Amino acid sequence: MSARRVSTTHRKKSVRREPPQPKQTQQPELFELEVLDGLVPTCKLELAHVLRSDGAIYDEGASDRIAFEFSGRPSRLLRLRTAVAVFKLLYFKVPHPLNVIQGPNLNRLIGAIQAIREGARRDDLRFESFRVSAAGSRSSAFREIKGVISSRTGLVNDEDTGEMSIRFRRSRLAGFGWDVLIRLTPRPLSARAWRIENMPGALNATIAAAMVLSTAPKPKDTFLNLMCGSGTILAERATMCGAQRLIGVDNSSKAIEKARKNLEHLATPPKILHEGIDELSLPDQSVDVICADLPWGRLIGKRDELHEVYRAALQQASRVCVTGGRYAVLTQEIQLFEDLLKTFAKDWRIEASFRVKQSDYKPKLYLLKRERGS
């Protein structure tokens, strides 16, 4: 499979059938992001901002990954908020995975593993174990590969909870040979350090980050998170950009308690209000940006109750949001939301919308812009 290399300034480049193999540390190296299905366009924009002039993105047309080259410090890639995980990508022009642990190929593989471990130590991270995923990962060939990796690195092979995730696959960039992907962090990037308390059905942090990014956040915003739950969207906004005021609202005392525990370590913890969505105490035209992960999937209640929640979420947003403000909404109740949008929120215009995968669901993210006062 060939891949088209696209610069971060979006200029088209020539087709490459075989990815470059860096010879020196200052030369570009290959990496790959794991991304939730639906978030690739958003993640590419964020990645381009992080890469700046130090890299280029490959246009594979994939829905759940992004391959790219990068010549800067790999620790810069750990800033990404919309990616699930980041991997070092090694390409081996060999017919069988066992060839990866022979001669110079083995030295290259072990060198990459040790470089990632050293980089992790600089970021106060540790790798003590590893696991290998591949088609046929329990075969005798892969048992040999795991044994060699363990003996050469001192890492313990733990197929269930191994901290260094190593993937073998037939090459997707070159169409021949094998790719080996090594995750740069012991845990996925999507496993946020701020999350102390969890709730069933909590929003995936990378989706929350995409919601925040879609609203073009500015430090002077007054930001409101309706139905804030355990605080995922608030944490992503605070981490990514901050705001002049961060406000969360939820009618569940249990959710608010969890949100406060999750957010109390932030430099500026948000103000969290115990209020129903239809009884907001905020003044009219007092909010610049709103985000809401409305109930859907297993969290939905009776249909009539859901109708009232969605109606209130639109009407209250119209009341408190300034003209020109933005409202990012995530829901799988698409028909209900769009019907109510036409009926109760004619002052909102849909700027963008796309589906994104979370667990067994594929909800839709809407970005609305307030056109005029109600």
N, C-alpha and C positions, 0 to 999 in steps of 0.2 A: 504493500500500500504506500503510495507516495503522499507527501505532505507539502503544502505550499507554505513557505516562510514569509511571514508578514511583519514588517517593522512596526514598532510601537507608534509610528507616525502614520500608519495605515497605508504605506506605499507597497505596491505589489512587487514581489521578488520572483526570481526564476524558480522553476520546480526542481526539487532535489529528491532523488530516489534513495540516497543514503545520507543519513545525518552526519554532521562533522564530528570527528573525534578529537577533543582538545589534547594538545601536546604539552602545553605549559599552563600554569595556574592562571596566568593573566588572560588566556584565551577563553572564549565562551565555552561554557559547559552546558549539558542538556539537563533539563528538569521537566517534571510533569505534575500538574495539579489534578487532584481528584475533586470533582465539582458535582453538586447535586444537579440532576437532570432539570434543565430549565434556567439555571443560573449562569451558564457559560457566557452569554453576552455581557452580563453585569460583571462577572469575575474578570473577563478580558479587559474591561475598562479599568478596573482597580489594578490589575496586574501591570498594564501599560504605565500607570502612574508610578508604581513601585520600581519598574525596570528603568524608566526614563530612557537614556541613550545607551544603557549598558546591556541591552538584550533585544531579542526579536521573538515574536510569537509565530508558531506554525499553524497554518489554517488547515486543520484536518476535517473540519465539519462534524466533529464528535459532539455528542450531547452531554457527556459526563466527564470530560477530561480536557486539559489544555497542555500541549507540549510547547516548550519554548527554550531558547538558549539565553544564557546570562553570564556576564563576566564579572559581576560585582560580588560582594560578600553574601554567601547564602543566608546569613542571619537576617538580611533585609527581607527575605521572602516570608519570614515568620510574622511579618506585620499584616499579612493578608487576612481579611475578615470574612470574605465570601467563599473561600476555598475550604473544603473538608480536610485536605491534607496535601503536603508538598513532598515530592519524591525526587531524588537524584536519579537520572535516567542514563544507564549505560547500554550502549549498543555493541553487540558482539556478532561479527560476521562469521558465524559458525553454524554447522548443520544440526548440532545436538547440544542440549544444555550441559552435558558432561564436558564438552570442549571449553566451557567457561572456566573450569577449574584446572586447566592445563596450561603450563608455560606462562608466557607473558599475560595471558588473559586472567589467570588467577592473581597475579601480582596487581593487576589493575583493579580487580574486584575487591581484594583485601585492602588495597590502598584507599579505595573510595569509602569502604566501611570505616576504616580507622580515621579518615579525615572527617567523616560525619560525627564520629564519637568525640573527636577533639573539638569540633565546632560546638557540639552540645555542651561540653564541659564549660566552654567560655560563656554559655548562656545558662549556666547552673542546672543543666539537665544531665541525666545519666542513662546509659544503656548497659544493662547487665545480662540481658537475654535477647533472643531473636526467634523469629518464626518465618517459615517460608510458605508462600502460597503459589500454587501453579496447578495446571492440569496434570494429574498424576503425581501430586506432591508426596504421596506415600509409597511411590515406586522405589525399587532398589537404586536407580540412578539418583533420585533426589535424596535418598538416605545417605548416599555417598557424598553428595554435595553438602548436605547439612553437617556431616562429620568433618569435612575439610574446613568449612567455615568456622565451626566451633574450635577445632584444634589450632587454627591459625590466628584466631581473634581472642580466644578465651571466653567468648560469649556462650551462655548456656542455651541450648535449643529447647524452647518451650512453645509447642504448637498452639496452645490455648491462649496464653497471656504474654507471649514474647514481646518485649518492648520495641525492638528493631524489626519493623515489618519489611520483608524482602520478597519481591514478586518476580517470578520468571514468566515470560510469555513470548510467543512468536512475535517477531518485530512488527509493529504497526506503522512505523515510520518508513522503513526500508522495503518491506515486503519479503525479505529474506533474512534469516538469522534470528537472534534472540535478543530481547530487551530484558534487562534486569533493573528493577526499580527499588530504591532503598529510601524509606521514609526518613525525613530529617529530624523528626521529633518522636519521643517515646509514646506520646498520645497524639491523636489527630488535632489539627488546629481548631476544629469545631468543638473540642472539649475545653470549654473556657475555664480559666482559673478562678473566675469570680463566682462560678456556680457552686454554692455550698448546699443549697436546698433545691430539690427538684419537685416537679408536679406531673402527674399523668397528663399526657397530651401537650406538654410544654413545647413551645415553638423551637425548631432547630435554630441555633444561633447564627448559622450562615444565611438563613432566610431572613432573620431579623436584621442582619447587617445589610442585606440587599434592599430591604424595605427602607432602612435609614438612608442608604446611599441614593436611592431613587428620588428622595425629596430634596436633593441638593442642599445638605445641611450647612448652616452657618453658625459660628460661635455666638452670635447675638440673638439667635432664635429663642422664642418661648415655645417649648416642645411639650406636647401632650400625648400620653399613651393611654388610650381608652382600653378598659378591660385588661389591665397590665399583667395579671396573673403573677407569676413568680419573678417578673422583672427582666425578662430576656431582652425585649426591645429597648427598655430604658438603659440597661447595661451596655448594649451595643452603641446606642447614641452617645452615652457618656464617655465610652472608651474611644470612639472614633473621632468625635468632634467636640463634644461638650455642648453647652447651651447656656444662655443667660439664666433661663429657668427650665428645670426639668420637672414635669408633673406626671404622676401616675394615678389612675383612678380604677378602683375595683370594688365590687360590692361584697366580696368574700373576705372575711377577716382572716381565714386560713391562708389565702393567697397573699394578702398584704403582709402577714407575718413572715412568710417565706421570702417575699420580695425585699423586705427590709433587711433580712439577714444576708441575702445575696448582694445587696447594694451598699451596705454600711461601710465597706472598705474603700469605696470610691472616693476620690478626692473631694467631690461635691455630691453627696447622696441626694437623690431626687426627693421631692416632696410627694408623699403618697397619701391619697385621700380615700377614705372609706365611704364611697358614695355609689349609688346606683347610676347607671348610664343616662337615665331619664331625669335626673335631679342634680345635675352638675351645678356647683356653687360658683363656677368661674364667670367673670363678667363677659358681656358681649364683646366680640371683636378683640379678644385679648390673647389669642394664640396664633403663632405663625405656621407651625407644622403639627400635624396629627398623624399618629400611626395606630392602627387597631388590628389585632388578630381576632376577628369575630368568631363566635363558636361555630364549629362544623365537625364533621366526622363523628366520632364516638361521644363528643361532648354536647351534641345538640339535644335539646329537650323537646317538649311538645311543639308542634308546628306553629300554633298560635303564639306561644311565648317567644319563639324564635323570630317571628314576624315583628313583634313589638320591640325586641332587642335591636334588630337591624334598623327599624324605622327610627328609633331613638338615637342610634349611633349616627345616622345621617342628619337628623334634624338638629341634634345638639352640636354636631360638628359645624353645621351651617351657622348656628348662632354664635359660637365662640371663635371661629376662625376669621382672620382678616381677609379682605379681598386680595386675591393674588396668592393666598396661602395654599399649601399642599396637604393632601390627605392620602396616605398609603393604607390600603385595606387588603387583608388577606382573607379569603373565604372559599369554601367549596360549594356553598349554596349560591351558585352563580345566577341562576334564573331569578331567585328571590331577590338577590341584591340588585340586579339590573332593573327589575320591575320597580322596586322601591326607589331606586335612583331616579327613574323617569318621573315618578309620582311625587316624591317628597323632597327631592334635592335637585331641582332644575338649575340651581345656581352652581353646580359642579360640572366640570368638563373632564372626560376621560383623556388624559394625556398619553397613557401607555397601559398595557396589560399583558400578562403572560402567565402560563402555567408553570408550576414548580413541584417537584416530587418531595413529599415528606412521608416517610414510612409507607403505608399502603395507600396513601391518598395523593392526589395531584391537584391541590387548590390553585386558585387564580389570584395573582397579585394585581391590584388596580392602583394606579397613581392618578389621583384626581386633583384638579386645580380649581380654586374658587374664583369664579368669573365676576361675580357681583354680589352686593349685599342682598340679604333676603328681605 
